[in-house]
Amino acid sequence: MREITFYRTSTGYCPVEKFLDLLPSKHSKKVSWVLSLIEDLLMVPKQYFKKLVNTDDIWEVRVKSGGEAYRLLGFFDGSNLVVLDYAFQKKTQKTPQNAIKTAEGRKRDYFKRRIGNE
């Protein structure tokens, strides 16, 4: 199956953890539930996890809870490790370009630092 981890900056800051800490308890429980589905299911329904087109292999975790929509963006490191590096409350139909660009930049940073540590 898959393993999910959160991206950390070179200083140890974790933007996804910070975002999740600010969510109401009910919503953070729903996010946790969706993340466990992604880890445990071989075929995850697109309503919860899908690849974004026209990106640098960025994937989107999709969560609806209590009338709110949340998105967590990330990428694969290998075939089973999902690294989530950006999270936001969705308010528009399309995923904002600045969110995608930030996720892509963090992906580049992650691999640059990972390769440097091997």
C-alpha positions as CSV (number, residue, x, y, z in Angstrom):
1,M,0.0,0.0,0.0
2,R,1.0,3.7,0.3
3,E,2.6,5.7,3.0
4,I,1.9,9.4,3.5
5,T,4.4,11.9,4.9
6,F,4.5,15.7,5.1
7,Y,7.1,17.9,3.5
8,R,9.3,19.9,5.8
9,T,11.4,22.9,4.9
10,S,15.1,22.9,5.5
11,T,14.4,24.6,8.9
12,G,11.9,21.9,9.9
13,Y,8.7,23.9,9.3
14,C,5.8,21.7,8.1
15,P,3.2,23.8,6.2
16,V,0.6,20.9,6.0
17,E,0.8,20.2,9.7
18,K,0.4,23.9,10.5
19,F,-2.7,24.0,8.3
20,L,-4.2,20.8,9.8
21,D,-3.6,22.1,13.3
22,L,-5.8,25.1,12.6
23,L,-8.8,23.0,11.3
24,P,-11.8,22.3,13.6
25,S,-11.6,18.9,15.2
26,K,-14.4,17.5,13.0
27,H,-12.7,18.6,9.8
28,S,-9.3,17.3,10.8
29,K,-10.8,13.9,11.6
30,K,-12.3,13.8,8.1
31,V,-8.9,14.7,6.6
32,S,-7.3,11.9,8.7
33,W,-9.9,9.4,7.5
34,V,-9.3,10.3,3.8
35,L,-5.5,10.0,4.3
36,S,-6.0,6.6,5.8
37,L,-8.1,5.6,2.7
38,I,-5.3,6.7,0.4
39,E,-2.8,4.6,2.5
40,D,-4.9,1.5,2.7
41,L,-6.9,1.2,-0.6
42,L,-5.2,-0.2,-3.7
43,M,-7.6,1.8,-6.0
44,V,-8.5,5.1,-4.4
45,P,-11.7,6.8,-5.8
46,K,-11.0,10.0,-7.7
47,Q,-13.3,11.8,-5.3
48,Y,-10.5,11.5,-2.8
49,F,-7.2,11.4,-4.7
50,K,-6.4,12.4,-8.2
51,K,-3.5,13.6,-10.4
52,L,-3.7,17.2,-11.5
53,V,-3.3,17.7,-15.2
54,N,-0.7,20.1,-16.6
55,T,1.4,20.0,-13.5
56,D,4.8,18.4,-12.6
57,D,3.1,15.2,-11.4
58,I,1.2,16.9,-8.5
59,W,-1.5,14.9,-6.9
60,E,-4.5,16.3,-5.0
61,V,-6.1,14.9,-1.9
62,R,-9.8,16.0,-1.8
63,V,-11.7,16.3,1.4
64,K,-15.3,17.6,1.9
65,S,-16.4,18.1,5.5
66,G,-19.3,20.0,6.9
67,G,-19.9,22.1,3.7
68,E,-16.2,22.9,3.5
69,A,-13.7,21.6,0.9
70,Y,-10.1,21.1,1.6
71,R,-7.2,20.2,-0.7
72,L,-3.8,18.8,0.1
73,L,-1.3,18.8,-2.7
74,G,1.7,16.5,-3.0
75,F,3.7,14.1,-5.1
76,F,5.1,10.6,-5.1
77,D,8.6,9.7,-4.0
78,G,8.9,6.3,-5.6
79,S,5.8,4.2,-6.1
80,N,4.4,4.1,-2.6
81,L,5.4,7.2,-0.7
82,V,3.1,10.2,-1.0
83,V,4.7,13.5,0.2
84,L,2.1,16.2,0.9
85,D,3.5,19.7,0.7
86,Y,0.6,22.2,0.4
87,A,-2.9,22.5,1.9
88,F,-5.7,25.0,1.6
89,Q,-9.4,25.5,1.9
90,K,-10.9,25.3,-1.5
91,K,-13.2,28.3,-2.4
92,T,-13.2,28.2,-6.2
93,Q,-13.9,25.6,-8.8
94,K,-10.3,25.4,-10.0
95,T,-7.2,24.7,-8.0
96,P,-5.4,28.1,-7.8
97,Q,-2.2,28.3,-9.9
98,N,-0.2,29.7,-7.0
99,A,-1.0,26.6,-4.9
100,I,0.2,24.4,-7.8
101,K,3.4,26.5,-8.3
102,T,4.1,26.4,-4.5
103,A,3.6,22.6,-4.5
104,E,5.9,22.1,-7.5
105,G,8.6,24.3,-5.9
106,R,8.5,22.4,-2.7
107,K,8.7,19.1,-4.7
108,R,11.9,20.4,-6.4
109,D,13.3,21.4,-3.0
110,Y,12.4,18.0,-1.4
111,F,14.2,16.1,-4.1
112,K,17.2,18.4,-4.2
113,R,17.7,18.0,-0.5
114,R,17.0,14.3,-0.5
115,I,19.5,13.7,-3.2
116,G,22.0,15.8,-1.4
117,N,21.6,13.6,1.7
118,E,22.1,10.3,0.0
